[in-house]
């Protein structure tokens, strides 16, 4: 596992010295995001409302950290958003994560727990974290016991004492992807292959798969899951889809991929001899975009990683200055239940790639 990556550190007041606790700074201000058809207006408005509420009181400095599983492309958008928010808030903060993604999850989990403990020792007042799951719960709870607010993003540990989760509602996201595909299918009967995850150990993947399964089944089609394989050879994943497609009864008439390797659905369809089957995907991997430009993937569904990263420093700062309840009150338009902040997803049709790229340019990220 490579050493921790360091993305950004900024001192309040623009000074090279870290100011002491309680030091006041100028009112928070930020440059509005340019309008685009993909701009999440409600999300942007919520941030503005939180800033306005915080500006009513004394604006103080703060030290925080955002800990990511890694700094591979999926997480760089989160890092960009978190770093930008910290700069706007003029807090002292950094974004940390290993610079590559190890297949040894035990090592990765241990590193992240060490990062949490080090952050506590360094005196941070807030921690944002993309956790691996329950394995991080004890370290997170120890931080909370020290008076540090913890906010999870991208993934969650609902059994922990974290204050809020910020991210995608995976069951709803899976259902959205399923509904996108349904509009492209002939009437039932027919089998829809879901490139998903059935193992409950990975709750996010399972819930996303369940959401797609339920809407497909409710529409009268037969859902069939082919387990997505992330660390094995790509050919293994494609062969697995091929065998399921060939054995399906009734025949496969559509495919939906639910993760960043969704582009493999095209490869599976080709291997099984059904190149014209409608396919929708998830995330914005370059291979997915390439197949969209060819018309092979009809639409993809992107998580708002940038906004997950962008919201977390603002939420941590809000909790410090106006309290958790006051922050949740401002976040109400985005809240699902009592402790989940839903950042939503974008549905990007194959003929809207350039428009979506224009939006990404406005926020300075590559999905």
HUJO-V935760 format. One record per pair of residues at least 12 apart in sequence whose C-alpha atoms are under 8 Angstrom apart, sorted by the first residue. I is the first residue (numbers start at 1). GAP is how many residues later the second one is. If there is no record, write none. Layout:
i/gap
I/GAP
I/GAP
//
This chain:
i/gap
1/97
1/99
1/100
1/101
1/106
1/107
2/96
2/97
2/98
3/95
3/96
4/92
4/93
4/94
4/95
5/66
5/90
5/91
5/92
5/93
5/94
6/88
6/89
6/90
6/91
7/72
7/76
7/87
7/88
7/89
8/75
8/85
8/86
8/87
9/74
9/83
9/84
9/85
9/86
10/76
10/77
10/80
10/81
10/82
10/83
10/84
11/79
11/80
11/81
11/82
12/13
12/49
12/50
12/77
12/78
12/79
12/80
13/12
13/13
13/77
14/76
18/74
19/42
20/41
21/39
21/40
21/41
22/38
22/39
23/37
23/38
24/34
24/35
24/36
24/37
25/34
25/35
25/36
26/33
27/28
27/32
28/23
28/27
28/31
28/60
28/61
29/22
29/59
29/60
30/58
33/329
33/330
34/328
36/322
36/323
37/318
37/322
38/308
38/318
38/321
39/320
42/291
42/292
43/291
43/300
46/284
46/285
46/287
47/264
47/267
49/281
50/264
50/268
50/277
50/280
50/281
53/269
54/264
54/267
54/268
57/264
58/263
59/262
60/261
61/29
61/30
61/31
62/29
62/30
62/62
62/63
62/255
63/28
63/29
63/30
63/60
63/61
63/62
63/63
64/27
64/28
64/29
64/30
64/60
64/61
64/62
64/63
64/64
64/249
65/28
65/29
65/30
65/31
65/54
65/59
65/61
65/62
65/63
66/16
66/27
66/28
66/29
66/30
66/61
66/62
66/63
67/28
67/29
67/30
67/45
67/48
67/49
67/60
67/61
67/62
67/63
68/27
68/28
68/29
68/30
68/61
68/62
68/63
69/28
69/29
69/32
69/39
69/43
69/61
69/62
69/63
70/27
70/28
70/29
70/30
70/31
71/26
71/27
71/28
71/29
71/30
72/27
72/28
72/29
73/294
74/231
74/293
75/230
76/289
77/228
77/229
77/232
77/288
77/289
77/290
78/227
78/228
78/229
78/230
78/231
78/232
79/16
79/227
79/230
80/226
80/229
80/230
80/284
80/285
81/224
81/225
81/226
81/227
81/228
81/229
81/230
82/13
82/224
82/227
82/228
82/229
82/230
82/231
83/12
83/226
83/227
84/226
85/225
85/226
85/228
85/229
86/227
86/228
89/225
103/128
109/23
109/26
109/27
112/19
112/24
113/23
113/26
116/23
116/24
116/27
117/22
117/26
120/23
120/26
120/28
124/24
125/22
125/23
125/24
126/22
126/23
126/24
126/25
126/190
126/191
127/21
127/22
127/23
127/24
127/189
128/22
128/23
128/24
128/25
128/184
128/185
128/188
129/21
129/22
129/23
129/24
130/22
130/23
130/24
130/25
130/26
131/21
131/22
131/24
131/25
131/26
132/23
133/22
133/23
133/24
134/23
134/25
134/26
136/21
137/20
137/22
137/23
138/22
140/20
140/21
140/22
141/19
141/20
141/21
144/17
144/18
149/13
149/14
149/167
149/170
150/12
150/13
150/14
150/166
151/12
151/13
151/14
151/15
151/161
151/165
152/12
152/13
152/14
153/12
153/13
153/14
153/155
153/156
153/159
154/12
154/13
154/14
154/151
154/154
155/12
155/49
163/161
163/176
164/175
164/176
164/177
165/174
165/175
165/176
166/142
166/145
166/146
166/174
166/175
166/176
166/177
167/137
167/138
167/141
167/173
167/174
167/175
167/176
167/177
168/135
168/136
168/174
168/175
168/176
168/177
169/173
169/175
170/34
170/35
170/37
170/38
170/41
171/33
171/36
171/37
171/38
171/39
171/40
171/41
172/36
172/39
173/35
173/38
173/171
173/172
174/33
174/34
174/35
174/36
174/37
174/38
174/84
175/33
175/35
175/36
175/37
175/38
175/39
175/40
176/36
177/35
177/79
177/81
177/103
177/104
177/105
177/123
177/124
178/33
178/34
178/35
178/37
178/38
178/78
179/33
179/36
179/37
180/100
180/119
181/73
181/74
181/75
181/97
181/98
181/99
182/34
182/37
184/94
185/68
185/69
185/93
186/67
188/31
188/32
188/33
189/31
189/32
189/33
189/61
190/31
190/32
190/59
190/60
190/61
190/62
190/63
191/30
191/31
191/32
191/33
191/57
191/58
191/59
191/60
191/61
191/62
191/63
192/24
192/29
192/30
192/31
192/32
192/60
192/61
192/62
192/63
192/64
193/30
193/31
193/32
193/33
193/52
193/59
193/61
193/62
193/63
194/15
194/18
194/19
194/29
194/30
194/31
194/32
194/61
194/62
194/63
194/64
195/30
195/31
195/32
195/33
195/46
195/60
195/61
195/62
195/63
195/64
195/67
195/70
196/12
196/13
196/29
196/30
196/31
196/32
196/61
196/62
196/63
197/12
197/28
197/29
197/30
197/31
198/27
198/29
208/50
209/49
222/28
224/20
226/14
226/15
226/18
228/33
230/31
237/27
238/26
238/27
238/29
238/30
238/33
239/29
239/32
241/24
241/27
241/28
242/26
242/27
242/29
242/30
243/29
245/24
245/27
246/26
252/25
253/24
253/25
254/23
254/24
254/25
255/22
255/23
255/24
255/25
256/23
256/24
256/25
257/22
257/23
257/24
257/25
258/23
258/24
259/22
259/23
259/24
260/22
260/23
260/24
260/25
261/21
261/24
261/27
262/19
262/20
262/21
262/26
263/18
263/22
263/24
263/25
263/28
263/34
265/14
266/13
266/25
266/30
266/31
276/20
278/18
278/19
278/20
279/17
279/18
279/19
279/20
280/17
280/18
280/19
280/20
281/16
281/18
281/19
281/20
282/18
282/19
282/20
283/17
283/18
283/19
283/20
283/84
284/16
284/17
284/18
284/83
285/82
288/12
289/64
292/58
293/57
293/58
293/60
295/55
297/53
298/51
298/52
299/48
299/49
299/50
299/51
300/47
300/48
300/49
300/50
301/44
301/45
301/46
301/47
302/43
302/44
302/45
302/46
303/41
303/42
303/43
304/39
304/40
304/41
304/42
306/59
307/36
308/35
315/12
//
